[in-house]
Structure formats: C-alpha cells, structure tokens
Amino acid sequence: MHLSVLHCIFYIYHTFAFRSDGQLSDSEKNMISNFMYRWVGKDKEKMNLIIQETLSWSKEHIKSINDQISTMLSMVDFLKSQKDFTIDRREYFLMDIRNIARSDGKFIDQQKKWHDMLANTLALDIRVSSASCEDIDVEIKKVEKRKIGFRR
C-alpha cells in the first residue's frame, strides 16, 4: 500500500489534535471525521478505511512523541510537494487545523505554534501564535524529518 494524501491528512489532523494536549476530545474526533468525510468525497467506507489503515500504520511505526511530531511535519512536506495540493487546498487544510484546535473550546499555545509551523511548511503566510517567523523557522529546523510510507 502506498502512502496517500488522504492518509497524511488524517494522520496530521489526528496527531495535531491529540499530541498538542495529550487528549482527543469527542468534539475533536467529530470535527476530524467531518473534515475527512469531505476530503474523501463523502464516501464513508473510504473514510473508515483511510482512518483504520492510518491508525494501524501509526501503531506499528510510531514509537515516541518525537516520532509523531517529525512524521507529522514530514507528511506536511509530502502534501506540499503534491501537484494537486494547490494553495486553495493548503489554505482549506490549515483552516481545518484551526477549527480542530478550537473544537474543544481551547486553542492552546502549543496548537498555535504547531499551526504556524504547518503554515510555514506549506508556504502560507497565516500566523496565529505570538511567535516570530524566525522562532517558527528555528522550531521547524529542530524537528528531525522522517522517511514516511506504508510498508508491508
């Protein structure tokens, strides 16, 4: 199985929601499901398959918090490199990230910083944290990039 844009999108949504505060609220789960449903063309079966495959892959390959974060940023790099992941889609994706962050009623500093790291990686000039562009660049450089992919 090959890593797809949809697997990456779900992984990033899920990791962003859970890893930023160590909790995955029902409101965050529902928001992620709604967004994934839209990304898969409103095909519930396909959405469930993407989620299950991604969670299985993650359980097998992601061993630490650092793995999660570096994989998330590596996947954002992958998304940006996709010809059909246009600026409109990147902006939509980043708006989804903000909505996921706000869905539990708390848009915490860690989420704001990660949002800005994702925006920077996607070459979008959208900032929500108080960090400077230089601070965000430094944070991104600290993250070790990982090889990503689904292997059997």
MODELLER restraints for C-alpha pairs under 7 A, 6 or more apart:
rsr = mdl.restraints
at = mdl.atoms
rsr.add(forms.Gaussian(group=physical.xy_distance, feature=features.Distance(at['CA:1:A'], at['CA:150:A']), mean=5.92, stdev=0.5))
rsr.add(forms.Gaussian(group=physical.xy_distance, feature=features.Distance(at['CA:1:A'], at['CA:151:A']), mean=6.70, stdev=0.5))
rsr.add(forms.Gaussian(group=physical.xy_distance, feature=features.Distance(at['CA:2:A'], at['CA:149:A']), mean=6.55, stdev=0.5))
rsr.add(forms.Gaussian(group=physical.xy_distance, feature=features.Distance(at['CA:2:A'], at['CA:150:A']), mean=5.64, stdev=0.5))
rsr.add(forms.Gaussian(group=physical.xy_distance, feature=features.Distance(at['CA:3:A'], at['CA:149:A']), mean=5.07, stdev=0.5))
rsr.add(forms.Gaussian(group=physical.xy_distance, feature=features.Distance(at['CA:3:A'], at['CA:150:A']), mean=5.47, stdev=0.5))
rsr.add(forms.Gaussian(group=physical.xy_distance, feature=features.Distance(at['CA:5:A'], at['CA:79:A']), mean=6.33, stdev=0.5))
rsr.add(forms.Gaussian(group=physical.xy_distance, feature=features.Distance(at['CA:6:A'], at['CA:50:A']), mean=6.91, stdev=0.5))
rsr.add(forms.Gaussian(group=physical.xy_distance, feature=features.Distance(at['CA:7:A'], at['CA:50:A']), mean=5.81, stdev=0.5))
rsr.add(forms.Gaussian(group=physical.xy_distance, feature=features.Distance(at['CA:7:A'], at['CA:54:A']), mean=5.81, stdev=0.5))
rsr.add(forms.Gaussian(group=physical.xy_distance, feature=features.Distance(at['CA:8:A'], at['CA:75:A']), mean=5.74, stdev=0.5))
rsr.add(forms.Gaussian(group=physical.xy_distance, feature=features.Distance(at['CA:10:A'], at['CA:36:A']), mean=6.85, stdev=0.5))
rsr.add(forms.Gaussian(group=physical.xy_distance, feature=features.Distance(at['CA:10:A'], at['CA:51:A']), mean=6.75, stdev=0.5))
rsr.add(forms.Gaussian(group=physical.xy_distance, feature=features.Distance(at['CA:11:A'], at['CA:54:A']), mean=6.55, stdev=0.5))
rsr.add(forms.Gaussian(group=physical.xy_distance, feature=features.Distance(at['CA:12:A'], at['CA:72:A']), mean=5.41, stdev=0.5))
rsr.add(forms.Gaussian(group=physical.xy_distance, feature=features.Distance(at['CA:13:A'], at['CA:32:A']), mean=6.52, stdev=0.5))
rsr.add(forms.Gaussian(group=physical.xy_distance, feature=features.Distance(at['CA:13:A'], at['CA:97:A']), mean=6.69, stdev=0.5))
rsr.add(forms.Gaussian(group=physical.xy_distance, feature=features.Distance(at['CA:15:A'], at['CA:68:A']), mean=6.87, stdev=0.5))
rsr.add(forms.Gaussian(group=physical.xy_distance, feature=features.Distance(at['CA:17:A'], at['CA:24:A']), mean=6.14, stdev=0.5))
rsr.add(forms.Gaussian(group=physical.xy_distance, feature=features.Distance(at['CA:17:A'], at['CA:28:A']), mean=6.66, stdev=0.5))
rsr.add(forms.Gaussian(group=physical.xy_distance, feature=features.Distance(at['CA:17:A'], at['CA:100:A']), mean=6.66, stdev=0.5))
rsr.add(forms.Gaussian(group=physical.xy_distance, feature=features.Distance(at['CA:17:A'], at['CA:101:A']), mean=6.59, stdev=0.5))
rsr.add(forms.Gaussian(group=physical.xy_distance, feature=features.Distance(at['CA:18:A'], at['CA:24:A']), mean=4.81, stdev=0.5))
rsr.add(forms.Gaussian(group=physical.xy_distance, feature=features.Distance(at['CA:20:A'], at['CA:110:A']), mean=5.90, stdev=0.5))
rsr.add(forms.Gaussian(group=physical.xy_distance, feature=features.Distance(at['CA:20:A'], at['CA:111:A']), mean=5.79, stdev=0.5))
rsr.add(forms.Gaussian(group=physical.xy_distance, feature=features.Distance(at['CA:25:A'], at['CA:104:A']), mean=6.67, stdev=0.5))
rsr.add(forms.Gaussian(group=physical.xy_distance, feature=features.Distance(at['CA:27:A'], at['CA:103:A']), mean=5.70, stdev=0.5))
rsr.add(forms.Gaussian(group=physical.xy_distance, feature=features.Distance(at['CA:27:A'], at['CA:104:A']), mean=5.78, stdev=0.5))
rsr.add(forms.Gaussian(group=physical.xy_distance, feature=features.Distance(at['CA:28:A'], at['CA:100:A']), mean=5.67, stdev=0.5))
rsr.add(forms.Gaussian(group=physical.xy_distance, feature=features.Distance(at['CA:28:A'], at['CA:103:A']), mean=5.71, stdev=0.5))
rsr.add(forms.Gaussian(group=physical.xy_distance, feature=features.Distance(at['CA:28:A'], at['CA:104:A']), mean=6.35, stdev=0.5))
rsr.add(forms.Gaussian(group=physical.xy_distance, feature=features.Distance(at['CA:31:A'], at['CA:100:A']), mean=6.09, stdev=0.5))
rsr.add(forms.Gaussian(group=physical.xy_distance, feature=features.Distance(at['CA:32:A'], at['CA:100:A']), mean=6.86, stdev=0.5))
rsr.add(forms.Gaussian(group=physical.xy_distance, feature=features.Distance(at['CA:36:A'], at['CA:47:A']), mean=6.42, stdev=0.5))
rsr.add(forms.Gaussian(group=physical.xy_distance, feature=features.Distance(at['CA:37:A'], at['CA:43:A']), mean=6.55, stdev=0.5))
rsr.add(forms.Gaussian(group=physical.xy_distance, feature=features.Distance(at['CA:37:A'], at['CA:44:A']), mean=6.44, stdev=0.5))
rsr.add(forms.Gaussian(group=physical.xy_distance, feature=features.Distance(at['CA:37:A'], at['CA:47:A']), mean=6.06, stdev=0.5))
rsr.add(forms.Gaussian(group=physical.xy_distance, feature=features.Distance(at['CA:40:A'], at['CA:46:A']), mean=6.69, stdev=0.5))
rsr.add(forms.Gaussian(group=physical.xy_distance, feature=features.Distance(at['CA:40:A'], at['CA:47:A']), mean=6.07, stdev=0.5))
rsr.add(forms.Gaussian(group=physical.xy_distance, feature=features.Distance(at['CA:57:A'], at['CA:150:A']), mean=6.71, stdev=0.5))
rsr.add(forms.Gaussian(group=physical.xy_distance, feature=features.Distance(at['CA:62:A'], at['CA:68:A']), mean=6.17, stdev=0.5))
rsr.add(forms.Gaussian(group=physical.xy_distance, feature=features.Distance(at['CA:70:A'], at['CA:143:A']), mean=5.71, stdev=0.5))
rsr.add(forms.Gaussian(group=physical.xy_distance, feature=features.Distance(at['CA:70:A'], at['CA:144:A']), mean=5.68, stdev=0.5))
rsr.add(forms.Gaussian(group=physical.xy_distance, feature=features.Distance(at['CA:70:A'], at['CA:145:A']), mean=5.36, stdev=0.5))
rsr.add(forms.Gaussian(group=physical.xy_distance, feature=features.Distance(at['CA:70:A'], at['CA:146:A']), mean=6.11, stdev=0.5))
rsr.add(forms.Gaussian(group=physical.xy_distance, feature=features.Distance(at['CA:71:A'], at['CA:145:A']), mean=6.87, stdev=0.5))
rsr.add(forms.Gaussian(group=physical.xy_distance, feature=features.Distance(at['CA:71:A'], at['CA:146:A']), mean=5.77, stdev=0.5))
rsr.add(forms.Gaussian(group=physical.xy_distance, feature=features.Distance(at['CA:71:A'], at['CA:148:A']), mean=6.84, stdev=0.5))
rsr.add(forms.Gaussian(group=physical.xy_distance, feature=features.Distance(at['CA:74:A'], at['CA:145:A']), mean=5.57, stdev=0.5))
rsr.add(forms.Gaussian(group=physical.xy_distance, feature=features.Distance(at['CA:74:A'], at['CA:146:A']), mean=6.10, stdev=0.5))
rsr.add(forms.Gaussian(group=physical.xy_distance, feature=features.Distance(at['CA:76:A'], at['CA:118:A']), mean=6.87, stdev=0.5))
rsr.add(forms.Gaussian(group=physical.xy_distance, feature=features.Distance(at['CA:76:A'], at['CA:121:A']), mean=6.85, stdev=0.5))
rsr.add(forms.Gaussian(group=physical.xy_distance, feature=features.Distance(at['CA:76:A'], at['CA:122:A']), mean=6.98, stdev=0.5))
rsr.add(forms.Gaussian(group=physical.xy_distance, feature=features.Distance(at['CA:77:A'], at['CA:121:A']), mean=6.53, stdev=0.5))
rsr.add(forms.Gaussian(group=physical.xy_distance, feature=features.Distance(at['CA:79:A'], at['CA:85:A']), mean=6.41, stdev=0.5))
rsr.add(forms.Gaussian(group=physical.xy_distance, feature=features.Distance(at['CA:80:A'], at['CA:122:A']), mean=5.75, stdev=0.5))
rsr.add(forms.Gaussian(group=physical.xy_distance, feature=features.Distance(at['CA:90:A'], at['CA:122:A']), mean=6.79, stdev=0.5))
rsr.add(forms.Gaussian(group=physical.xy_distance, feature=features.Distance(at['CA:94:A'], at['CA:119:A']), mean=6.91, stdev=0.5))
rsr.add(forms.Gaussian(group=physical.xy_distance, feature=features.Distance(at['CA:97:A'], at['CA:115:A']), mean=6.97, stdev=0.5))
rsr.add(forms.Gaussian(group=physical.xy_distance, feature=features.Distance(at['CA:101:A'], at['CA:107:A']), mean=5.24, stdev=0.5))
rsr.add(forms.Gaussian(group=physical.xy_distance, feature=features.Distance(at['CA:101:A'], at['CA:111:A']), mean=6.56, stdev=0.5))
rsr.add(forms.Gaussian(group=physical.xy_distance, feature=features.Distance(at['CA:109:A'], at['CA:129:A']), mean=6.87, stdev=0.5))
rsr.add(forms.Gaussian(group=physical.xy_distance, feature=features.Distance(at['CA:112:A'], at['CA:128:A']), mean=5.68, stdev=0.5))
rsr.add(forms.Gaussian(group=physical.xy_distance, feature=features.Distance(at['CA:112:A'], at['CA:129:A']), mean=4.86, stdev=0.5))
rsr.add(forms.Gaussian(group=physical.xy_distance, feature=features.Distance(at['CA:113:A'], at['CA:129:A']), mean=5.55, stdev=0.5))
rsr.add(forms.Gaussian(group=physical.xy_distance, feature=features.Distance(at['CA:116:A'], at['CA:127:A']), mean=5.44, stdev=0.5))
rsr.add(forms.Gaussian(group=physical.xy_distance, feature=features.Distance(at['CA:116:A'], at['CA:128:A']), mean=6.60, stdev=0.5))
rsr.add(forms.Gaussian(group=physical.xy_distance, feature=features.Distance(at['CA:116:A'], at['CA:129:A']), mean=6.76, stdev=0.5))
rsr.add(forms.Gaussian(group=physical.xy_distance, feature=features.Distance(at['CA:116:A'], at['CA:136:A']), mean=6.88, stdev=0.5))
rsr.add(forms.Gaussian(group=physical.xy_distance, feature=features.Distance(at['CA:117:A'], at['CA:136:A']), mean=5.86, stdev=0.5))
rsr.add(forms.Gaussian(group=physical.xy_distance, feature=features.Distance(at['CA:117:A'], at['CA:140:A']), mean=6.40, stdev=0.5))
rsr.add(forms.Gaussian(group=physical.xy_distance, feature=features.Distance(at['CA:119:A'], at['CA:125:A']), mean=6.67, stdev=0.5))
rsr.add(forms.Gaussian(group=physical.xy_distance, feature=features.Distance(at['CA:119:A'], at['CA:126:A']), mean=6.20, stdev=0.5))
